[in-house]
Amino acid sequence: MSVLAERVEDVTGAGVPVEHLRAALPLPAGPRVIVAEDDALLRGRMISELRADGYTVVEAKSAKDLFDQVRASLRREGGGEPFAVIVSDARTPNASGMDLLFGLRSVAGATPIILVAASTEGLVLENAKRVRGLTILEEPVDVDELRLAVRRVVGQA
């Protein structure tokens, strides 16, 4: 939980969920993060935790959705705002592994990527380690580990 969110809870003392307070208060938008994960439960948990940390989080339910949203974020004429980091499962509907990674790199340029991959995807992991701006987390992903990785990557950007 972010320092801001902890202070809000401490001040109210009412035990009001931070999400409700965040929605009610005009807080500045944090860095934009896109999360692509086909497991709806895990995706929801990742998004919830990152939002609690102050990030503006966009969800993608498939590789196509991910690529469409990343492209749209880079269009200046559409008022797009680039993502500070892309978080993606290595296996999403319509794409997986190196195809996904190199596709993202070609569309998003140097935008940092956090790739969540199963340890059984050894070849993908070995090749992916050579890609700049890439952080790899092994499945099953620990959401606190993800939060730390996003914080680290956004701090470098």
N, C-alpha and C positions, 0 to 999 in steps of 0.2 A: 504494500500500500504506500502511496506517495506521502511525503511529509505534509503537503497541503491537505490531503484527505485526512490524515491523522489529526491535524490541528482542527479541522472542521468538526470532526467527531468529538474531540476533547472540549471544544467551546460549547457545543450544543448540549453535550451530556445526555442527550435524549435517546441515544441508540438508533438514530435514524440512519437507514442505509445510505452510504456515501453516494450511490447512484442517484438517489432522490434529491439529495442536496446539490449534487453537481448539476442536475437538470434544472434546478430552481435558481442557481447562482450564475451570473454571467461571468464565467471563468474564461480566461484566454484559451484558445485552442492550442493543444500541444502538437508536437511533430506528428505528421501523418504516417500511419503504418497500415499496410494491407496484409491481411491474413487469409491464406488459401489453405483450406483443410476440408476434405470431403466428409469427415466424421463430424456431424452437426454438434454433438455434445462437446467434443474436444474444442472445436472451433469456437463455440459459445463461451467456453471457459477461458480460452486464450484471449478472446476479445474483451470479456468482462474484466479480467485482470489487467490487461494493458490499458483499458479505459480508466480503471481505478488509479493507475499510475499517471494519468494525465494525458495520454496519447489520444489523438483523433484516429480512430480505427475504422477501416473499411473492410467488409468481408467479401470474400470470393468463394463461390461454391464449386468451381471447376477451373481447369486450366484456361479454357476459353474466356470465362468471366475474369480471371486474373489478368490475362493479356489485354482484354478489352479495357479494363479499368486502368491498367498501367499506361496504355497508349493514351487514353483520355486525359490522364493526369498530366501528360507532357504537352498537350496541345495548348498553346498560349491563346489562340483565338477563342477557345472555349472557356477561358478563365481557369484552366486546369492548374492544380498545384501538385508538384511532384511529391512522391512518397519519400520519406526519410529512410525507410527500410521496407523490404519485402520479406514476409515470412511465408514459407510455403512447404507443404508436405512434398516429399520427393515423388510421391505417387498420387496423382489427382486424376479424375476422369479426363480422358482425352490426351494426357501426356504424362510422361514419367521420366525419372532419371536425368541423364545428360541432355536429352531433347528439351526437357523443361528448363534446365539450368541454362543451356546455351541460347534457348529462345528468349528467356528473360534477359540475359546479358545483352542480346542484340536489340531488344526493345527498350530496356531501361538503362542502358549504358553502364555507368559506374555506380548506380544505386546499390547500396549494400543489400545482400541477400542472406537470409537465415534459412537454411534448408534442413528440414526434419526428415531423417532417413533411417530406415531399419538397418540394423547391423548386417542383415543378410544381403544388403545391396553393396557388397564389398567392392565390386568393380566401379560402380558409380561413385562410391566414397573415395576410392583411390584417385580416380580421374578428377573428381571435384576439388580435391585438396589443392590442385594446381591453379584454380581459378581465383583471381584477385577479388577482394571484397566479399568473400563468402565465409560464412560461419556455418558449421555443421553441428546439429544436435541429433543424438541418437534417440530412436523410438524405444520404448514409450517415453515421450517428452515430459519432463518435469516442468510445470508451468512457471515455477520460481526460477528455474534455470533459463527458461525462455525470457522471462522478464529481465533478468540480469544481462543476457546476451543482447536484447534490444537496447537496454540502457547503455551498454558498452559501445555498441555500433553507432547509436545516435550521438553519443558523446564524441565519437571520432569524426562524424560527418560534418 
